[in-house]
Amino acid sequence: MRSSQLSRFISDPRGPEEVLPTLPAEELANLLDALYQNLDTPEPEFGAQVWYELAVEESARRAVLPGGAIHGVA
């Protein structure tokens, strides 16, 4: 993901609470990777930390199925 794409996410007026649940799994994974890389720079984008934390929560939420079982575990 290019930095311009990352900036578009971070500046989305809807915010991470609305945007993250709508992303397909692959796009969420790509966003998480881009956010992580951005946070590992001397000057990360303003707001990247919040987006990263909420994206991690969204990813974890998706990994847990409605019955409390973890996806992929019998």
N, CA, C and O atoms as CSV, one atom per row, in Angstrom:
chain,resi,resn,atom,element,x,y,z
A,1,MET,N,N,0.857,-1.173,0.000
A,1,MET,CA,C,0.000,0.000,0.000
A,1,MET,C,C,0.903,1.236,0.000
A,1,MET,O,O,1.843,1.343,0.787
A,2,ARG,N,N,0.596,2.137,-0.881
A,2,ARG,CA,C,1.378,3.382,-0.967
A,2,ARG,C,C,0.992,4.326,0.162
A,2,ARG,O,O,-0.075,4.201,0.762
A,3,SER,N,N,1.873,5.265,0.435
A,3,SER,CA,C,1.615,6.222,1.517
A,3,SER,C,C,0.399,7.090,1.213
A,3,SER,O,O,-0.300,7.511,2.135
A,4,SER,N,N,0.133,7.364,-0.063
A,4,SER,CA,C,-1.051,8.160,-0.407
A,4,SER,C,C,-2.334,7.396,-0.067
A,4,SER,O,O,-3.321,7.993,0.363
A,5,GLN,N,N,-2.315,6.082,-0.259
A,5,GLN,CA,C,-3.476,5.269,0.100
A,5,GLN,C,C,-3.654,5.247,1.618
A,5,GLN,O,O,-4.775,5.348,2.118
A,6,LEU,N,N,-2.561,5.116,2.335
A,6,LEU,CA,C,-2.613,5.116,3.791
A,6,LEU,C,C,-3.155,6.457,4.293
A,6,LEU,O,O,-3.985,6.487,5.201
A,7,SER,N,N,-2.702,7.542,3.721
A,7,SER,CA,C,-3.183,8.869,4.110
A,7,SER,C,C,-4.673,9.014,3.867
A,7,SER,O,O,-5.377,9.651,4.651
A,8,ARG,N,N,-5.157,8.423,2.777
A,8,ARG,CA,C,-6.589,8.476,2.482
A,8,ARG,C,C,-7.398,7.780,3.576
A,8,ARG,O,O,-8.441,8.281,3.995
A,9,PHE,N,N,-6.917,6.627,4.035
A,9,PHE,CA,C,-7.601,5.921,5.113
A,9,PHE,C,C,-7.610,6.771,6.381
A,9,PHE,O,O,-8.656,6.986,6.992
A,10,ILE,N,N,-6.429,7.249,6.763
A,10,ILE,CA,C,-6.291,7.983,8.021
A,10,ILE,C,C,-7.101,9.283,8.004
A,10,ILE,O,O,-7.581,9.720,9.050
A,11,SER,N,N,-7.257,9.897,6.845
A,11,SER,CA,C,-7.996,11.159,6.777
A,11,SER,C,C,-9.475,10.963,6.454
A,11,SER,O,O,-10.202,11.944,6.293
A,12,ASP,N,N,-9.933,9.718,6.355
A,12,ASP,CA,C,-11.345,9.463,6.069
A,12,ASP,C,C,-12.203,10.047,7.190
A,12,ASP,O,O,-12.002,9.701,8.355
A,13,PRO,N,N,-13.148,10.918,6.867
A,13,PRO,CA,C,-13.952,11.568,7.906
A,13,PRO,C,C,-14.843,10.610,8.700
A,13,PRO,O,O,-15.299,10.952,9.791
A,14,ARG,N,N,-15.093,9.417,8.160
A,14,ARG,CA,C,-15.920,8.452,8.885
A,14,ARG,C,C,-15.186,7.863,10.086
A,14,ARG,O,O,-15.818,7.437,11.053
A,15,GLY,N,N,-13.871,7.838,10.030
A,15,GLY,CA,C,-13.075,7.311,11.134
A,15,GLY,C,C,-12.952,5.796,11.097
A,15,GLY,O,O,-13.688,5.118,10.382
A,16,PRO,N,N,-12.011,5.275,11.878
A,16,PRO,CA,C,-11.732,3.844,11.844
A,16,PRO,C,C,-12.889,2.974,12.334
A,16,PRO,O,O,-13.040,1.839,11.882
A,17,GLU,N,N,-13.700,3.490,13.245
A,17,GLU,CA,C,-14.808,2.700,13.780
A,17,GLU,C,C,-15.814,2.332,12.694
A,17,GLU,O,O,-16.435,1.271,12.757
A,18,GLU,N,N,-15.977,3.201,11.700
A,18,GLU,CA,C,-16.902,2.932,10.597
A,18,GLU,C,C,-16.224,2.248,9.424
A,18,GLU,O,O,-16.826,1.393,8.774
A,19,VAL,N,N,-14.980,2.613,9.146
A,19,VAL,CA,C,-14.299,2.120,7.953
A,19,VAL,C,C,-13.817,0.679,8.120
A,19,VAL,O,O,-14.043,-0.149,7.237
A,20,LEU,N,N,-13.168,0.370,9.219
A,20,LEU,CA,C,-12.530,-0.938,9.381
A,20,LEU,C,C,-13.484,-2.119,9.242
A,20,LEU,O,O,-13.131,-3.087,8.569
A,21,PRO,N,N,-14.672,-2.091,9.841
A,21,PRO,CA,C,-15.567,-3.242,9.700
A,21,PRO,C,C,-16.027,-3.505,8.262
A,21,PRO,O,O,-16.477,-4.608,7.954
A,22,THR,N,N,-15.920,-2.512,7.386
A,22,THR,CA,C,-16.381,-2.670,6.010
A,22,THR,C,C,-15.298,-3.216,5.082
A,22,THR,O,O,-15.592,-3.574,3.941
A,23,LEU,N,N,-14.067,-3.285,5.544
A,23,LEU,CA,C,-12.976,-3.719,4.683
A,23,LEU,C,C,-12.965,-5.232,4.516
A,23,LEU,O,O,-13.193,-5.968,5.477
A,24,PRO,N,N,-12.700,-5.697,3.300
A,24,PRO,CA,C,-12.489,-7.137,3.106
A,24,PRO,C,C,-11.239,-7.566,3.881
A,24,PRO,O,O,-10.371,-6.738,4.158
A,25,ALA,N,N,-11.143,-8.824,4.225
A,25,ALA,CA,C,-10.041,-9.343,5.047
A,25,ALA,C,C,-8.667,-9.004,4.465
A,25,ALA,O,O,-7.764,-8.611,5.203
A,26,GLU,N,N,-8.504,-9.152,3.160
A,26,GLU,CA,C,-7.201,-8.885,2.544
A,26,GLU,C,C,-6.833,-7.405,2.645
A,26,GLU,O,O,-5.678,-7.060,2.892
A,27,GLU,N,N,-7.816,-6.543,2.455
A,27,GLU,CA,C,-7.542,-5.107,2.545
A,27,GLU,C,C,-7.224,-4.699,3.987
A,27,GLU,O,O,-6.369,-3.844,4.218
A,28,LEU,N,N,-7.908,-5.309,4.950
A,28,LEU,CA,C,-7.609,-5.042,6.358
A,28,LEU,C,C,-6.185,-5.475,6.677
A,28,LEU,O,O,-5.459,-4.756,7.363
A,29,ALA,N,N,-5.779,-6.636,6.188
A,29,ALA,CA,C,-4.411,-7.122,6.417
A,29,ALA,C,C,-3.387,-6.184,5.785
A,29,ALA,O,O,-2.355,-5.894,6.389
A,30,ASN,N,N,-3.667,-5.713,4.578
A,30,ASN,CA,C,-2.754,-4.772,3.907
A,30,ASN,C,C,-2.663,-3.457,4.667
A,30,ASN,O,O,-1.585,-2.876,4.795
A,31,LEU,N,N,-3.803,-2.995,5.170
A,31,LEU,CA,C,-3.815,-1.757,5.944
A,31,LEU,C,C,-3.023,-1.927,7.240
A,31,LEU,O,O,-2.249,-1.048,7.617
A,32,LEU,N,N,-3.216,-3.048,7.913
A,32,LEU,CA,C,-2.460,-3.312,9.145
A,32,LEU,C,C,-0.960,-3.281,8.875
A,32,LEU,O,O,-0.193,-2.692,9.636
A,33,ASP,N,N,-0.555,-3.920,7.789
A,33,ASP,CA,C,0.866,-3.946,7.432
A,33,ASP,C,C,1.388,-2.536,7.160
A,33,ASP,O,O,2.457,-2.158,7.638
A,34,ALA,N,N,0.626,-1.768,6.392
A,34,ALA,CA,C,1.044,-0.398,6.065
A,34,ALA,C,C,1.115,0.468,7.315
A,34,ALA,O,O,2.044,1.259,7.476
A,35,LEU,N,N,0.133,0.319,8.199
A,35,LEU,CA,C,0.145,1.092,9.440
A,35,LEU,C,C,1.345,0.721,10.307
A,35,LEU,O,O,2.004,1.596,10.869
A,36,TYR,N,N,1.624,-0.569,10.411
A,36,TYR,CA,C,2.762,-1.035,11.202
A,36,TYR,C,C,4.063,-0.456,10.659
A,36,TYR,O,O,4.900,0.036,11.416
A,37,GLN,N,N,4.222,-0.520,9.341
A,37,GLN,CA,C,5.439,0.027,8.731
A,37,GLN,C,C,5.524,1.531,8.951
A,37,GLN,O,O,6.606,2.062,9.204
A,38,ASN,N,N,4.397,2.214,8.856
A,38,ASN,CA,C,4.386,3.657,9.057
A,38,ASN,C,C,4.764,4.016,10.489
A,38,ASN,O,O,5.483,4.987,10.724
A,39,LEU,N,N,4.277,3.233,11.439
A,39,LEU,CA,C,4.584,3.517,12.844
A,39,LEU,C,C,6.052,3.247,13.171
A,39,LEU,O,O,6.568,3.725,14.181
A,40,ASP,N,N,6.717,2.485,12.314
A,40,ASP,CA,C,8.129,2.163,12.524
A,40,ASP,C,C,9.048,3.181,11.844
A,40,ASP,O,O,10.223,2.901,11.609
A,41,THR,N,N,8.511,4.357,11.531
A,41,THR,CA,C,9.303,5.424,10.926
A,41,THR,C,C,9.537,6.521,11.957
A,41,THR,O,O,8.835,6.584,12.967
A,42,PRO,N,N,10.512,7.381,11.710
A,42,PRO,CA,C,10.762,8.472,12.662
A,42,PRO,C,C,9.580,9.426,12.822
A,42,PRO,O,O,9.387,9.990,13.899
A,43,GLU,N,N,8.785,9.614,11.761
A,43,GLU,CA,C,7.650,10.535,11.824
A,43,GLU,C,C,6.401,9.875,11.233
A,43,GLU,O,O,6.053,10.122,10.078
A,44,PRO,N,N,5.732,9.038,12.026
A,44,PRO,CA,C,4.522,8.389,11.508
A,44,PRO,C,C,3.399,9.401,11.265
A,44,PRO,O,O,3.378,10.492,11.835
A,45,GLU,N,N,2.474,8.997,10.402
A,45,GLU,CA,C,1.305,9.833,10.109
A,45,GLU,C,C,0.537,10.108,11.397
A,45,GLU,O,O,0.416,9.231,12.253
A,46,PHE,N,N,0.021,11.320,11.531
A,46,PHE,CA,C,-0.806,11.651,12.679
A,46,PHE,C,C,-2.072,10.802,12.616
A,46,PHE,O,O,-2.758,10.785,11.595
A,47,GLY,N,N,-2.379,10.107,13.686
A,47,GLY,CA,C,-3.563,9.262,13.748
A,47,GLY,C,C,-3.292,7.800,13.431
A,47,GLY,O,O,-4.168,6.957,13.626
A,48,ALA,N,N,-2.097,7.483,12.947
A,48,ALA,CA,C,-1.784,6.105,12.559
A,48,ALA,C,C,-1.859,5.146,13.751
A,48,ALA,O,O,-2.281,4.000,13.594
A,49,GLN,N,N,-1.459,5.597,14.922
A,49,GLN,CA,C,-1.475,4.737,16.114
A,49,GLN,C,C,-2.903,4.295,16.445
A,49,GLN,O,O,-3.142,3.122,16.734
A,50,VAL,N,N,-3.837,5.224,16.403
A,50,VAL,CA,C,-5.238,4.899,16.701
A,50,VAL,C,C,-5.787,3.934,15.659
A,50,VAL,O,O,-6.436,2.946,16.003
A,51,TRP,N,N,-5.529,4.217,14.389
A,51,TRP,CA,C,-5.991,3.340,13.325
A,51,TRP,C,C,-5.398,1.949,13.490
A,51,TRP,O,O,-6.096,0.950,13.314
A,52,TYR,N,N,-4.119,1.878,13.828
A,52,TYR,CA,C,-3.472,0.573,13.999
A,52,TYR,C,C,-4.118,-0.206,15.140
A,52,TYR,O,O,-4.446,-1.381,14.976
A,53,GLU,N,N,-4.301,0.425,16.279
A,53,GLU,CA,C,-4.890,-0.262,17.430
A,53,GLU,C,C,-6.295,-0.759,17.122
A,53,GLU,O,O,-6.647,-1.884,17.478
A,54,LEU,N,N,-7.099,0.069,16.465
A,54,LEU,CA,C,-8.456,-0.346,16.135
A,54,LEU,C,C,-8.478,-1.408,15.033
A,54,LEU,O,O,-9.366,-2.260,15.018
A,55,ALA,N,N,-7.521,-1.368,14.121
A,55,ALA,CA,C,-7.425,-2.396,13.085
A,55,ALA,C,C,-7.035,-3.741,13.693
A,55,ALA,O,O,-7.530,-4.783,13.263
A,56,VAL,N,N,-6.155,-3.726,14.686
A,56,VAL,CA,C,-5.789,-4.960,15.387
A,56,VAL,C,C,-7.024,-5.529,16.088
A,56,VAL,O,O,-7.269,-6.735,16.038
A,57,GLU,N,N,-7.794,-4.669,16.734
A,57,GLU,CA,C,-9.021,-5.119,17.406
A,57,GLU,C,C,-10.010,-5.706,16.400
A,57,GLU,O,O,-10.633,-6.733,16.671
A,58,GLU,N,N,-10.158,-5.065,15.249
A,58,GLU,CA,C,-11.074,-5.570,14.217
A,58,GLU,C,C,-10.606,-6.926,13.702
A,58,GLU,O,O,-11.416,-7.830,13.498
A,59,SER,N,N,-9.314,-7.066,13.495
A,59,SER,CA,C,-8.763,-8.335,13.035
A,59,SER,C,C,-9.005,-9.442,14.066
A,59,SER,O,O,-9.372,-10.561,13.707
A,60,ALA,N,N,-8.801,-9.128,15.326
A,60,ALA,CA,C,-9.037,-10.104,16.401
A,60,ALA,C,C,-10.520,-10.451,16.502
A,60,ALA,O,O,-10.878,-11.607,16.731
A,61,ARG,N,N,-11.371,-9.460,16.332
A,61,ARG,CA,C,-12.813,-9.696,16.386
A,61,ARG,C,C,-13.243,-10.663,15.298
A,61,ARG,O,O,-14.078,-11.539,15.524
A,62,ARG,N,N,-12.670,-10.499,14.121
A,62,ARG,CA,C,-13.009,-11.382,13.003
A,62,ARG,C,C,-12.501,-12.804,13.214
A,62,ARG,O,O,-13.067,-13.756,12.676
A,63,ALA,N,N,-11.443,-12.944,13.990
A,63,ALA,CA,C,-10.870,-14.264,14.225
A,63,ALA,C,C,-11.719,-15.094,15.182
A,63,ALA,O,O,-11.586,-16.317,15.231
A,64,VAL,N,N,-12.586,-14.439,15.937
A,64,VAL,CA,C,-13.439,-15.133,16.897
A,64,VAL,C,C,-14.829,-15.280,16.283
A,64,VAL,O,O,-15.439,-14.298,15.861
A,65,LEU,N,N,-15.314,-16.503,16.238
A,65,LEU,CA,C,-16.638,-16.760,15.678
A,65,LEU,C,C,-17.722,-16.407,16.698
A,65,LEU,O,O,-17.429,-16.288,17.887
A,66,PRO,N,N,-18.957,-16.240,16.255
A,66,PRO,CA,C,-20.049,-15.832,17.136
A,66,PRO,C,C,-20.221,-16.694,18.396
A,66,PRO,O,O,-20.593,-16.162,19.441
A,67,GLY,N,N,-19.968,-17.973,18.330
A,67,GLY,CA,C,-20.157,-18.848,19.488
A,67,GLY,C,C,-19.018,-18.785,20.487
A,67,GLY,O,O,-19.021,-19.528,21.468
A,68,GLY,N,N,-18.050,-17.917,20.261
A,68,GLY,CA,C,-16.924,-17.799,21.159
A,68,GLY,C,C,-15.750,-18.680,20.754
A,68,GLY,O,O,-14.676,-18.614,21.351
A,69,ALA,N,N,-15.971,-19.516,19.722
A,69,ALA,CA,C,-14.883,-20.374,19.235
A,69,ALA,C,C,-13.925,-19.537,18.401
A,69,ALA,O,O,-14.312,-18.548,17.777
A,70,ILE,N,N,-12.704,-19.946,18.406
A,70,ILE,CA,C,-11.695,-19.254,17.599
A,70,ILE,C,C,-11.663,-19.893,16.230
A,70,ILE,O,O,-11.636,-21.118,16.114
A,71,HIS,N,N,-11.666,-19.075,15.190
A,71,HIS,CA,C,-11.654,-19.558,13.819
A,71,HIS,C,C,-10.478,-20.496,13.587
A,71,HIS,O,O,-9.337,-20.167,13.913
A,72,GLY,N,N,-10.761,-21.656,13.025
A,72,GLY,CA,C,-9.703,-22.622,12.716
A,72,GLY,C,C,-9.401,-23.576,13.838
A,72,GLY,O,O,-8.536,-24.440,13.688
A,73,VAL,N,N,-10.087,-23.454,14.966
A,73,VAL,CA,C,-9.837,-24.355,16.100
A,73,VAL,C,C,-11.093,-25.172,16.318
A,73,VAL,O,O,-12.190,-24.625,16.431
A,74,ALA,N,N,-10.929,-26.487,16.377
A,74,ALA,CA,C,-12.087,-27.382,16.544
A,74,ALA,C,C,-12.509,-27.451,18.001
A,74,ALA,O,O,-13.464,-28.152,18.334
